Amino acid sequence: MKGKMKIVSIDIYKADIPFHEPFRIAIMEIVSAKSLFVRINTDAGIYGFGEANPTWGITGETQEIDLAGAVDLAKLLIGKDPLAIEERMREINRFLVHNSTIRSAFDMALYDILGKTAGLPLYAVFGGEKRTFFSDNTIGIADPDYMAEKARSYKERGFKAIKVKLGTTAREDIKRIEKIRKTIGEGLPIRIDANQGWDYHTAVTVLRALEPMGIEYCEQPVAHWDYENMRRVREKTTIAIMADESLFDHHDAIKLASMGCCDYFNIKLAKSGGLHTALKINAIAEGVGIRCMVGCMTETRLGLTAGAHLVSARPNIRYADLDGCFMLKEDPIMGGASYSEGGEITLPDDPGIGADIDPTFLKRCEVITIK
């Protein structure tokens, strides 16, 4: 009987990728993806890649914070079995309780190794099947006319839904959606995301005004901690409410469901700490009749492909918001999920995540190796 596989070294890469243009949401503005790639190497010659794309206004992490955390996590894992994911994630989650984004990078890399060892793509590792599906495309907060022209271009490209960032004043946000709907016409769903930007009264005012405008759902209308007012907002509008920043892990999922705060869950690997907890969130959602979406920060196609495997494997996940790569000026990923012009996502058949990083890109990155 062969001995257990062991982790022999871990490479941590700092990766800075500029955006095509600044991206503004209610609580922050970002101009580039300041990410980390984590490569876990084993004594069997199999390696796994994961990605952390910290978003300070949501998870409280920066690239430097995650780099420091990654070094400590790497030291924790050296010499251990990467296939014992339950135990590895228990150690990781106990060691860094709040730094969900860097934990998600290690989680992805471990699952990548598991899939490669099994010779299966991740959706098959999870017991699912390969299916194609569509991502929306997101418009950041800007002048209403500019946002409307963005929406027009997304419609012309063939996207099946458009996501619009809101969360300023009631007057401005209503004007934005009125302008967009007038520009794109009826029929194409609009999804809105306030990113905690409204208080209770503003949320109710805006949502009631937008009810006739074909809004598919509204994400996180109030502050992440304000469960009671999220529930109250939901009771005051016919527009479905989706929890985002209020939902990090399976404990949050139970609280949101038990309080009747929302109609949908937005699962992001950067919030949940990776696939291991994301699967638990979806299981809870299935148990209480809540459908899910898998969303993203501004990851490359590496992190987005990991999320896409989750969508493919779990039919309870109804929506995909995996458009972060559209914002990036550079695509350093080889393989991975492919996107049509209109946002249709097709997964690779390769084992594991099925995505790798261009070695020429990695040579430009600052790297720390832990052995």
Protein Blocks (a to p, Z undefined) as FASTA:
>chain_A
ZZddddfbdcddddddddfbdcddfkbccfbdcddddddddfkopacdddddddfklnop
afklmmmmmmmmmmmmgopafklmmlmmmmmmmmmmmlmmlmmmmmmmmmmmmmmmnopa
fklmnopacdddddddddddddfklmmmmmmmmmmnopabdcddehiafklmmmmmmmmm
mmnoghiacdddekhpacfklmmmmmmmmmmnopabdchkbcfklmmlmmmmmmmpcbdc
ddfklpmblmlmmmmmmnopafbdcddfklnopaklmmmmmmmmmmnopacddddfddcf
klmmmmmmmmmmmmklmbdcdfklmmpmbdcbggjjdddfkopacddfbehjlpacdfkl
mmmpccdddZZ
